[in-house]
């Protein structure tokens, strides 16, 4: 029986891999180092080298001028799915990490990550910044192949599972498994950690993979004033926050300049593959509706329609620069062919001559394009924004779907745009090209049949593993069918009267201590409720909340296996919410 995966994709990938192995130029004696910089919510037009008339990014402009650039690179319209695709070479829906909260930010444990591939090939691996693919075992960066980790939890500094009180300045971040207080601005801290890691491995002549996914310029838009000040009078939209957004990018640019100076100083610039890209369309570089074009004087979006969270090109077309002098990947050349975020891992496997990881990638190696050699076949790529204004946590067929070719964009199975002749996607030409619509609809249906079974498999947090005991559960991971759970400090301070289940896997049967809190323990704030209740594995227990108590604990016998955890905190008036923070500790048999 023929596999339901796209047969054309498979044939094209096999052809390209075979062809590129024959045409590769001579490689350096040592495997190259790899640095992947991924910024958060910075769109294609949020760089001066790509036409932004306000923003100044001299270091990134220089990298642009010296690099081979993918000018038609597409990722997912928001952050977690893009990160999952980059790390695995798979479309995000297949990985399980297709949302930004509600228990859909973690990847299935059978997914192999970029860090694991590099580590198995003798590379040192380090990650510095925003992970957003799970805060608990077995989903943390240290569980997924990274040996050195410096990161904030959840999707942003100041979100619910992050260290209580973090605000971008002088924060506590997790460093190699322990929270540590750092001085300075968050982006500076990520790059400083990466530079320490790079210098140490350069000194030891150890090849390394450094992943630097910044949380900037994601909101809240906080940055030292000196970076925002030049934009205060010219970027006035979003209540003036656009200036801070641009300031955050200016700070990233400064750190990129420092990184490149150090690579040259340490003598490793030539044999280091440096990649810069972003995780979705702009969040604040324009003032416009989700699927609109920016109005005059309200920002720059490289002529594209849509922004972050949109399936129009402005939501998912991103800058992507590759620079590797020793490998001949230089020269300031644009690659116009269609490429996707899940192509990056298979490309690096080939560029670095890594052992075959035996992964059935959704992506293809882009090496022939980087080398400027060979013919590139036409591709049909599918992405789906599995969220949106209605917070559909159970994705529906066709909803917010997109099928792309180098000429066409089919949105939702109904609207067709000729991106070559209509780059602003202003004219729906579906009625004029019914054959194209039918062909692209068929491609989507094949894709959906392939990936949709994985959607039905919840990705679970493990308890009772020595790697993390106790486990800290946060409301952002409540597995809700619709609606957003409390996912940031601001929401939790309002004590919303909602609750939801956590999907967990109990590794060992035995005694457990389950502790309910409205605030993380480090906040030391009392619970605003009179009674507490917990329900695990079909067992339900109640207890009073003593006046001034910051927690309520239960001792329970739990069987091994898959189950759910639900919590309830009630007032005398009967208002019920959940314990936004719950700690589960294995006590033994």
N, C-alpha and C positions, 0 to 999 in steps of 0.2 A: 504494500500500500504506500502511495507517495506521501512523504512528510508534508504537513500542511504549511510549513514555513515557505516563504517565498522562494520558489525554484529559481527565478531569475537572479535573486540576490545571491543565492548559493553558487550558481555558475559564475557570476561576475566576481565573487570573492576568490574562488579557486583560481580563475584566470589571472586576476591581478596579483595574487600572492606568488604564483609561479613565474609570471612575467617579471615582477619586480626583483625577485631573487637573482634573475639573470642579468639585470641591468644596474644593480647597486654599484656605486663607486667604491673605491677602496676605503675600508673603514680604519679608524685609528687602532693602534695596538691594544688599547684598553677600552672596555665598554664605557660609553659616555655616562656622565652623571645626568640626572633629570631633575629639573625644577618646574613645577606646575603651579602657576599663580592663577587663582580663580577669585574674582571679586564679585560682590553680592549686590544685585539690583542696578548695576551699571550697564546701560544699554549701548547699542552700536554707535549711537551718535554722541555719547558722553566722552568724547576724546577730541582734542583739537586736530589731531592728524586725520580724523575722519569727518572733518568739516564743522565741528562745533565752533561758533563764532565768539563765544564767551569764555569757555573753559580753556585753561592753559595747562598742558600736560607735556612738558619738554622731554622728560625721560622716556615716557611711553611713545612719544613722537619719534624719538631717536630709534627705539626698538622697532617701531613700525617701519621706519626707513631701511633698516638693516635686515629685516626678517622676510620670510616667505609667509604671505598672509592668506588665510581662507576668508574670502569676502562673501561667501554664501554658506557660512556655518550656522547650523540650527541646533538649539538645545530645547529644553522644555520651558514652558512659559513661567515657571516659578521654581524655587530653589531646590528642595529635597529631590524631586525627580531628576533634575539635571545632575546632581551629585551622584545619585545612584547609577545613572547611565555612564557617567565618566568612570566611576570606580569599577564597573563590571563589564562594559562593552555590550550591555543589554539595554533594550528599551525599558524605561522605568516601570511600566505596568507589570512586566514580567518579574521584576525584582521584589515587588511588594511595597516598595517605598515610592508611592505615587501621590502622596499628600504632604502637607507640612505639619500636621498634628493628628489627633484622634486615632493614635495607634497605627497610622499608615506611614510612618517615617522610617521604619526599620526594614532591612532587607532580609529575605529568606536566608537561612543559614547555609544553604547549599550554594549560594552565590560566592564566586571567587573574586576578590578585589584586586585592584591594581597593586596595592601594597603587598598583598600575598604573593602575587606573581613576581614582583621585584625581589622580595625577601627570599623566595625560593631560588633565585638566581644569584644570591650572594650579595645583594645590595643592602646597605643600611637604609632604613626607612623612617621618615619623620613627618609628622603632621602638625601644623601650627595655625590655629584659628577656629573656623566654624566647621563642624562636622555635620550635624543635623541629619544623621542617619541612625540615631538611637543613643540614649543616655545610659542604658543598662546593659549588663552582660546578657547575651553574647554579641552585642551590637555596637559597643564602643570602638573607637579607633584602635585602641590597644588590643581588642579582641579580633580585629579584622586586618591584621598584618603590620601595623605600625609599631615600631620598637620605641621610638621617642614621640611623646605626645604632649602638646601644650594647647589646650582648647577650652572653650566655653561650652556649656551644655545647651541643648535645645536649638532653636532657630535664630536666636539673637541674644546679645548681651541685654539683660533685663527681662528676658522672658521667664516663664514660670519655673522651669527646672534649673535655671542658672543660679549661681551662688547669690543668696539673698542680699540685696543692696548694691549689686554691681551696676555701674552707670557709665562705663567706658573709660573711667579714669581711676587709677590706683585700685584696681579690682583684684578679686581672688579668682584664679583660674585653676583648672585641673592640670597638673604637671606630673606626668608619669604615674598617674593613679592617685595622687594626693593633691588636695587644694592648697595653693600657695598664694600669698599676697604679693602682688607686683606693683611697682611704681611706674606711672606713665600712662600714655594713651594706648588703647587696645591695639590698634594697627601697628604702632611702633613696637609693642611687646611681641606680636606674632613674628615680625621680621627680625627682631633681635634674637628670639628663640631659634628661628631658622638659620640665622647667620652663625650662631654658636654651634649648631648641629653641622652645618656645612664646613665651617673652619676645622672642627675636630676631625671630620672624615677626610678633608683635603690633606690635613697633616699626616694622617695615617695611610694616605693613598688608597682609601676605601671608596669604591663607587657608591653613590647614594641616590635615593629618590626623596626629594623634599617637596611636600605638598603644602602650599600656602593659600588656603581658602579664607580670605578676609571676611569679616562680618560687615565691613564698610563697603559701599556707602548705604547699606540697609538702614532704615529708620529704627529707633528715633535718631534724628539727624543731629548728632552731637560731635563736636570737633573743637580743638583749640581755636580761639577766635582769630589768630593770625592767618589761618588757612581760609576761613570764610570771609574775612574782611574785604578782600579784593572783589567779591561778587555781590556785596550787599546792595549796591545801587543798580545792578543790572539783572540780577536773578531774583525777582521779587515775588514770584508766584508761590503757591502752597504756604501762604502766611509767612513768607520770607525764608522758609526752610530750604528752598532751592539753593540759596547761597551756602548753607551748611552742607548740603548734598555735594555741591561742587568743591567745597573745602575739604570734604572727606576724600574726594578723588585726588585733589592736589596733594594731600598727605600721602596717599598710596603712591602717587607719582614720585614723590621725594624718596620714599622707601625703595622703590624700584631702582632709582639712581644709586642709592647707597649699596644695594645688593650687587649691581653690576660693577661698581668700583671695587668691591671686595672680591668678586670673582676674578677680576683682572689682577688685583694685588696678590691673590693666593695662587695665581698661575693656572687656574682651571677654567677660565672663560671659554677657551676654544673647544674643549671637549665636554662642554655642558650643554645639553638640550634645554633651552629656556622657552617655556610656553606661557603665553599670557592669553587669558580668555575670561569671559564673564558668564554668569549663570542664568540670565534671562534678560528680557527687555528692560528699559529704564523704568524706575519707580518714581523719580522726582525730577528728572531732567527736562520734562515737559509738563505743561498744565493742560490736560485734555481728558476727555472721556476714555473709557477703557478701550474702545474700538475706533477711536476717532483719529483725525489728523490734528496736530497742534495749531492753535490759532496764531496769527501774526504777533510776534513779540513774546510768545509764551513758551519758548524753548525750541530745541532743535532735535529732530528724530531721524535725520538722514533721509527725509522724504518718505518715511514709512508710516503706515497706518497701524495703530495699536501700540500698547505698552505692556508692561509686566501683567501677566495673567490673561493676555489676549492671544487668540490663535491667528490673528493677523501677523504679518511678518515682524512688526515692531515689538511683538511680545516674545519672540524666540530667535530672531536672527542676531548674532552676537559677533564681536570682534574675536579673532583668533590668530595669534602670531606665533610662528615657530622660528627659532634662531639656534643654529648649531654650526659654527664656523668649521670645525674639524670634519664635519660630515657634508660640507658643501651646501648647507641649507641657509643661505644668505642672499642678499642682493636686492631687497625691496621689490618683490614680485607678488602680484595678486593671483590667486587661484579662484576662478569664478564658478567652478563646478560645485554641485550640491554636496555638502558634507554634514555630518551629524556628530553630536557630542559622543555618542557611543562608538565612533570611529577612532577615538584617541587611543584607547588601550591597545587594540590590534595594531595600530600604527607604531606605538612605542615598542611592542613586542618585536616587530620587524626591525625598526631602527636600531634597537639595542641588541639585536641578535639573541633574544631570550629564548630559553627552551620552550617548546610548544606547550602552552598551558592546557591544551585539550579542552578548550571552551568553544562551544558553538555560538560564536559571536553574532549579534544582530548587525554589528558594524563591519566595515572592511578596512584593511590597511590603506592609508592615504599616501604611502611612500611613492608610488608612481607619480602622483600629482606634485609631491614635494620635490621630486627629482626632475620634473618636467619631461617625463619620458612615457611613451606609450599612449594608447587611446583609452579614454575613460568611458565606460558604458553609461547609458542613461539609467537613473535610479528612480524608484518610487518609494519615498520615505513616509512613514506614518508617525504622527504624534497625537496625543490626546491630553487636553487639559482636564484632569479629573478632579475638579473642584468647582470653583466659580462662585457666583453670588449666592447660589442656593445651597452651597456646601453639600454637594452630593457625595457622600463618603462611599456609597456603593455605586461605582461608575456604571453608566448606562450606554448601550450601544449607540453610536453616532453622536452622542452628546459631546459638544466642544471638540470634535475630531477634525483632523487635518491630514490630507494626503498631498504630498509635494512632489513635483518634478522640477526640472530646471525652468520649465515654462509655466506650469500650471500649479494652482492652489485650489483644492476642493475642500470647502469648509462645511462641516456638518452633513456631508453627503449630498448637499443641494446647491450651494453657491460656488460658482467656478470663476476664478480670476486668472487672467493672462498676465503673470508677473513681469514678463519681458516688455510688453507693450503698455502695461498699466501698473507700474510699480507702486502706486498709492492704493491699489486694490479698490478702486472706486466703481467699477462696472462689472456687474454679475453677468457673465456670458454663457451661463449654463444652457439656456435655450438654443444658443447658436452652435453648441458643440456637444450634442447628446452622446456621441460615441466616446468622447473623452470622459464625460461624467460616468458613464457605465463602466469603463475600464478602471477608473480610479475607485469607484465604489466597490468593485470586485476585489481590488487590492486591499481596501480597508476590511472587508468581510473576512478575507483570509487571515489578516493580522489579528482581528478580534477573536476568531475561532482559536487561534494559537495562544494568545495571551490571557484570555478571560478566565480560564480555569484557575490560574494563579491568583486572581483577585479574590477567589472564594476561600483562600487559605490564610487565616489570620497569622501574622508574625507575632510570636510571643516573647515576653520577657521571662528569663529563667530565674528561679529562686533556689537557694540552697547550694549554689556553686561556690567553692572557696574563692573564686576570682572576685566575687562581690557578695559579701554577706555581712551586714544586712543589705537588702536592696531598697533603694529609695524610689518609690513610685510617685509620679506627679500627674496632676489632672490633665495636662496637655496630651497624655497618652490614653485617656478614656476612649474606649472603642465605641463611638457613638454613630448611629445610622444617619443622623443629620444634625445640623447645627454645630457650631464650634465650641469645644470645651474651654474652660478658663485656661488661657495659654500665656498670660503675662502677669507681671506683678500688679499692674494697674487694675486688671479685672479681678484678681484675687482680693485686693484690698476692698472691693465692693461686696465681697462675700455673696456671689451669685447663688441662688437657691436651685442648683442643678447638681446632678451626679451622674456617674456612668461607670461601666465596668472596665477593669484592666484585664487583658488576656495574658495569662501567665502559664508557665510550665514548671511544675514542682518536680525537681530532679530527684528528691529523696523523700520518702514517707517519714514522718516523725513529728517532733514537737516544734512549734513555731510561736514566736512572739510577733503579734501584729499590732502596730502602734499607729493610731490615727491622730492627725494634726490638721489644723486649718492653715498653718504657716510652717515653713521648714524649721527644723529644730534650732538652727543657728539664729533664727529671728527671735526666739524666746518670747513669743506673743501668746497670750491666753486664748483659748477657744471660746468663741461666742456661740454657745449652745448649752443645753441642759442634759441631753441624752445622746449617746453614741451607739451605733450599731454597725456590725460588720458581717458580711456574708461571703463565705469562701467554700467552694466544693460542696455546696448544698447545706453547709452548717451555718447557722445564724446565731449571733450572740449580741446581747445588749449590756450597756453599763451606763451609770450616771457620769456626768462631767462635773467634777469638783470645781468649786469656785476658784478662778485663777489658774486652773490647770492648763498647761500648754500641750498636753497629750493625754490620750486614753489608750491603755494597752490591754490586749487580750492574749491569753495563751491557748493555743488550739492544736489539735492533732490533725494533720493534713496528709492525705494519701498522695503518692506520686502520680504524675500525669498532668494532662491539660485541664485547666479550670479557669474560673474567673474570680476576681475580687471586686466586691461592691461595698461602699461605705456610705453611712448616713449620719448626719449631725442635725438634731432637731431642737427647736426652741419650744418654750411653753405654748406659744401661739400655733405650733404645728408646722412652722416653716422648716423645710428640709433641704439641706444641701449635702454635698459630699465632703469627705476629708481630702482636701486638695493634695495633701502630702501624706503618704502612708508608707510605713517602714515594715518590711517583713524580714525577720531574722530566724534562721534555722538554729535550733537549740540542741539538736541531737535526737537520738532515737529513744 
